[in-house]
Amino acid sequence: MSALIFFLLLGTVLLFTVCVGTLWWMLHAWRTPENYESTNFATDSVSSQRSFSIIVPCRDEPYEVMTATVQRLLDQTHREVEIVISVGDDDVDTVDRARMLAALHPQNIKVSVNSDPVKNKPRQLNSALQLCTGDIVGIIDAESLTAPGLLDHIDGTFQLTGADVVQGAVHLINYRSRWFTLRNCLEYRIWFRSRLHGHAVSGFIPLGGNTVFVWRHLLEEVGGWDDNCLAEDCEIGVRLSALGKHVVCVYDPALTTLEEAPTTVKAFIKQRTRWSLGFMQVLAKGEWKKLPSWQRRLSGWWTLVQQYAMALAGVLLPIAFLTAIAFSLPTGIVLTTYVPLIPLMLTVIFEVLVLREFGRDMNFKIGLRDYILLVVSTPFYQGMLLYAAVAAVVRFRRRNFIWDKTPHTGTHLNVFATSIINPPAEGAKA
C-alpha cells in the first residue's frame, strides 16, 4: 500500500509541476503591457539592406502544396530573395516537382538534392546551405504560406535590433479539420505568441523550425544543423544560446506564416513522438551545460527534461488510477491527486481567452461549438501528448531515431485562398 501511495503522489507531483511550468511560460506575453508590446515587430520603417536565401525542405509533397509555398515566396516584396528547394535523392517525384518549379523561375529558384543514405530534415538543410548565397538564411517549411511583406520586416528587425537570429511566428489554421486540430492550432498560437518570447528573454531558446532566420556566416561557423537530431531546430537554438547569440522573437498576426495541422491522430502522435524524442536527444547531448549561468542552465534543463516528466506521469497516473479504484486509500491522498486540476483548469480558462483573440486576429469566426470543443477535448489531447512522450522514451532506449515525416495534405489551402503556380506542360523538366 505504501508503494502505491508513493507512485500515486509521484505522478501527481510530476503532473502538477509540468502544468504549472507550462502555464508560467504561456502567460509571458500577457503578464505585463511591456511584455506584450515587446513581442511585436518594430514599427520603424527601414530600407532593405540584406539578401535572403530561403530553404524549403520538401519530402513526399503534393504539387499544389509545394507550389503554394513557392508562390508566396516569389510574391515577397523584398528585392533580394533566392529560394532553395531541398529534397532527397530517393524522393523522385518531389525532385521532379522541385525541378519543374525551378524551370519556371530559374533566376529565383535552386534545387538542392541530398544524397545521404540516412534521410532527415537536418541533412537536407545542410546540403541546401551549401547552395545559399544570401546574407541571411531562412527556413520555410514545405506547406507554409508567408505574408508578402515578411522578409522586409525581418530585414528591418535584424537592422534595428542587431540580432543574430530572428524567429518569426507560425499559425496552424485548419482548426476545424478534426476534433484535436483546434487545440493544436491554439498550442501553436501560444508557443509563437508568448512562450518562445519568454525563452528568448531568459537567454535559452529552443528555436522553432519554421520562419526562423540566421546569418549565413553564423550557420557556417557552427557547422549547420545536427545531422542526426530529430529536433534540429531546438538543438541549434541550444547551441546558439550557449554561444550567447542574440535571438529576437517577433509577432504580428498579419505577418505570421500559415501552415497545416496534422489531420489524423496517427500523424499527430508520430509528430509529437518525434519532437519529444528530439528534445531527449538534445538533453543527452549536453550542450545546455555550456550556458553561461546556473539560472540559464536550470532553465535549459527544465525545458528539455519535461518530456521525461510527461512520460513518467503518463505511465504512473493510469496505473495509480486503476489501483486506487481497486484499493481503499486515505481521503487525504485521494484529494491530493486532484491538485493538478487547479493549474490545468486555470490553463483552460486562459486558453478560452486566447482562442477569442486568435479568432479576432486571424478573422476566424469562433463560435460556441469551438469553445465547448476546446474544453471537452482537453483530457483527450493531453492523453495523446502523454502517450507520445512515453513512445519517445521507448524509442530513445532502443536508439530508434528514424525520421517520421509529417504528411501534408493541403487542408490549409482551403482555409486561406492562395495563388497557385500553374503546372508546366508535360516534359518541362530542368
N, C-alpha and C positions, 0 to 999 in steps of 0.2 A: 504493500500500500504506500509506503514512504517513497519508493522508487516512482510509482505512478504520479504521486503529488509533485515530486521533483520535476519530472518531464513535463507535466502539465503547466507548472509555473514557469519553466524554462521557455516553453513555446509561447506562453503569454507575454513574458518579458521581451522576447525577440520581436514578436509581432507589434507590441506596443512601441518599442524603440524604433522600428522601421517606420511605423505610421507617424510618429512624432517628427522624426527626421525628415520624412517626405513632406509633411505639412509645413515645416520650417522653411525648406527651400522653395516650396511652391509659393509661399507668401512674399518672397523677396521684393518683387516689383511693386507690390501693393502695401508694403509696410509703412512707407512714408511718401509724400509727394515728390521729394527729391529723388528717391529710388525710381519712382515711376517715370519721372522726366528723363532721368539718366539713361533709360533703356532705349530712347528714341534716336533716330538718325539726327545728326547735326543739321540744323536748318540753313547754315551758311551756304551760299552759292559759290562754288569754285569751279574753275575750268579744268577739263580733263588733262592730266599730265602723264599718266602711266598706261602702258599697254597690257592687255589681258590675254592669257591662254586659258581657255575653259575646257577641262577634261570632262567628257561624258562617258562614263563606264557603262557598257552595254553587254548583256548576255541574254540570249533567247528572248529578244524583244520583238513585239509586234511592230510592223512597219508604221502603223498610224501613231503608236506611242513615241517611237523614235523621231518621226518627222515633226510631231507637235512640239517636242522638246527643242529640236534643232531650229525650227522656225522661230520660236520665241527668242532664241539666242541670236539669230540673224536679225531680228527686229530690235535689238538693243540700240539705244540712241548713242551709246559710246562709240567713238570713231575708230578705236583700235582694238579689235576683238578677233582672235583666231579660235576656232573650235577644233578640238582633237577628240574624235570619237575613238574610244578604246574598246577593243574586242579581243577575244581569244581565238587562236588559230583553229581550234576544234569546233567552233560555233560557226559553221559555214554559212548558214542562212543569214545570221546577223552581220557577218563580214560582208556578204554581198549587199545587204541593205545599207551598210555604212558606206561602201564604195559608190553605191548609187547616189547617195546624198552628196558625197564629195565630188562626184562628176557634175552634179548640178551647180555646185558652188566651189570650184577648185581654188579660188582665191581666198576663201574663208574657212574651208574645212580640210582637215587632215585625218588620216586613218592610221591608228596605231594597232598593230596586231601582235599580241603577246604569245610567245611560243613556249613558255614554261610548261613542263609536264604537269605541275600542280596548278590548278585553276582557282583563282580567287580575285577579289576586287583589288587588294593592295598590289598584287603583282601586275595587274593591268594598269593601275595608276603609275607605278614605277616605270613601266615601258613607255607610257604616254608622256611622262615627264621629260624623257629624252628628246621628244619632238617639240617641246614647248619653247617658244622664243619670247613670250611676253614677260614684262616685269613682274606681273602678279599672276599666280596660278590659282584658278578657282575650280571647285568640284561641283558639278551639277548632275544629279542622278538622272538615269535614262528616262524616267517618267515625270520629269519636273517641268513646270511651266513658270518661267521667270517673267517678272514685270519689265517692260521696255526700258525704264529708267534705272534699273537696279545697279548696273555697273558704274554709271555716272555717280551714283550716291556712294557706292563702295570706294571708288577712286577718291571722292571727296573726304570720306571718313579716314582713309589712310593719310591724306594730307593734313587734315585738321587735328588728328589725334596722335600721329607718329606711331601708329600701331604696327606690330609685326604680323599680326593675324587679325582678320575681321570675320566674325561669324554672323551671317545673316540668318533670317528666320524662315522656317518652313511650316506650312499648314497642310494637313491632310484635309480633303474637302468632301469626300464621298461619305458623309456622315450618316446617310440613310441606307447604305448598301446592305448591311447586316446588323444584327442586334448589338454587336460589340463595336462597330465602327464609330459610333458616336463617342464612346468612351476613348477610343484610340485617337480620334481627332482632337478631343479635349486634352488628352495627355500631351500630345504634340504642342498644342496651343500653350499650355502652362510651361512646358520644357523650354520652348524658344522665347516665350514672352517674359519668363521670370527666372526659372531655375538656372539656366546657363549664365544669365547675367550675374546671379549671386555667386556662382562658382568662379566667374572671371574676376569679380571683386575680391574674392578670397585668395586669389593667386594660384588656384588649382582648378583646371577646367578640362573635363572630358569632351573634347570638341565634337560637334555634330559632323556627320559625313557628307552633308549636302549643303550647298550655298555657303561654303567656307572658303576663304581666300587667304593665301600666304605668299609672301615674297618668294619668287622663284629661287633666288640665291640662297635663301634660308633653307628651303626644302633640299637644295643640293648639298648644303653644308651638313645637314643632319642625316643625309643618306636616304631621303624619301621616307616611304611608309614601311612598316614592318611586314615583310613578305608573308609571314605565317600567322599573323594575328587576325582573328575574326572580327575584332573591333578596332580596325586600323585607325579610325578617327579618334577614338578615345586614347589609343596608345600614343599617337603623335602629339595629342594635346598634353598628355602627361610629360612627354619628353621636352616639349617646348616650355611647359610650366616650370620644369626643373631647371631649365636654362635661363629662367627669369624673363622670358619674352612677353611683350605687351600684347595681350589679347583683348580686343574690343568686341562686344556683342551689341548688335543694333536691331531695332524693331520698328517697323511701320507696316500697318495692315495693307497698305497699297503697294508695298514692295516685297511682300512675302512670296516665297516660292511655293507653288501649289503642286501637291502630288497626291498619290493614291494610297489609301489604307489597304492592307490585305483583305481579301474578300471571302476567305474561308477560315474556319477555325484552325485547320491543319497548317495553312500558310502562316497564320498569325503566331501559332505556338512555335513553329520552326524558326521564324524570325526572332522571336524573343529568346528562344533557346540559344541561338547563335550569338545574340547580343550578350546574354548572361555569360556564356562560355568565353566570349572575348574579354569581358571585364575580369574574369577569373585568370585569363592568360596575362593580362596587364598587371594584376595584383601579384602574380607569381614572378613576373619579370623583374619587379622591384625598382623600376625607375622612379617611382614615387618617393622612395627613400632618399633621393638626391635633392628633394625640395629644401629650400634654404632655412626653414624654421620648423620647430616642432608643431606649431599650430597648422601649418600647411601640410606637413606630413600626416598629421592626425586627420585633417580634412580629406586628404587623398586616400588614406587607408580606409576611412569610414565609407567614402563614396564607393570604393571598389569592393569592399568586403560585404556590402549589403546583399549581394547576390547569394552569398553563402548563408547569411542570416535568413533570407527568404526561403532558401532551400531547406534549412533546418526546421524553420517554422512550418513549412509545407509537409514535412514528414511527421513532426511531433504533434501538431494540432489534430489531424484526423485520428491518430492513434489515441491521443488523450481524450478526444470527444467520445469515441466509441467505448473506451474503458470507463469513462465517467458515467456512461449510461448503465454499464454492467455492474458497477460498484457504487456503493453509497459513500459519498465524500462529504467532508465537513462543509457546512454552509458558507463559511468564510472563504474557503478555497474556490468553491463554485462561483461565488460573486467576483472574486479576483479575476477569473478568466474572462469576465466581461469588460475589464478595464480598457483593453484595446479598442473597444467600440467608441470610447469617448473621442480620441483623435480621429478615428475613422468617420464618425458622424460629423465632426467639425469639417473634415476634408470634403465630405459630400455636400455640405451646406455651401462651402466656399466654391466648389465646382459648379453648383447651380448658378451662382452669381457670375462665374467666368463664362459659363455657357451663354448667358444672356449677352455678355459683352462680345463673345465670339460671333454670335448671330448679328449683332449690330455692326461690328467692324467688317464682316465678310458679306453683309447684305443677305444673310440667310434667314428664312422665316422659321424661327424656332417656336414650336407650339407646345401645348400641354403634353402631348404624346412624347415629345423629346425629353422634357423634364422628368416625366414618370419613368421612361426607359433608362435615363441616366441613373436614377436612384435604384430601381429594381435590378439593374444589371451589375451593380457594384460587387456583390459577393461572387458572382459567376466570373466576372472579369478578373478579380483578384485571385480566384482559384486557378485560372489559366496562367497567370503570372507565377504563382507558386509552383505549379506543375512544370513550367518552363525552366525555373531555377533548379528544381530537382533534376530534371533531364540534363541540364547543363553540367551539374556535378558528376552525374554518371558518365557523360561523355568526356569530361575532363580526366577522370580517373582512368578511363580507357584510352586516353590520348587520341581521341577521335575528333580531329579538327577539320573535318570535311566541310566545305563552304556550301551551306544550303541557301541558295539564292532565292529571294522572294519574287514570285511571279507577278508580272504586271499585266493587267487586262484592259486598261484604258477606261475604267469606270469614271475616273476624274474628268475625262474629256466630255462626258455627258453633263457634268455639273457646270463647268465653265466652257463656253464656246471658244474655240481657238482655230486659227487658220492653219490648214494642213498643206504641206507641200504636195503638189500633185505627183503621183508616182510616175517615174520616167517610162518611156516606151520600152518594150521588151528588148533585151540585149544591150541596153545602155549602161554598160558597166565601165568602171575606170580601168 
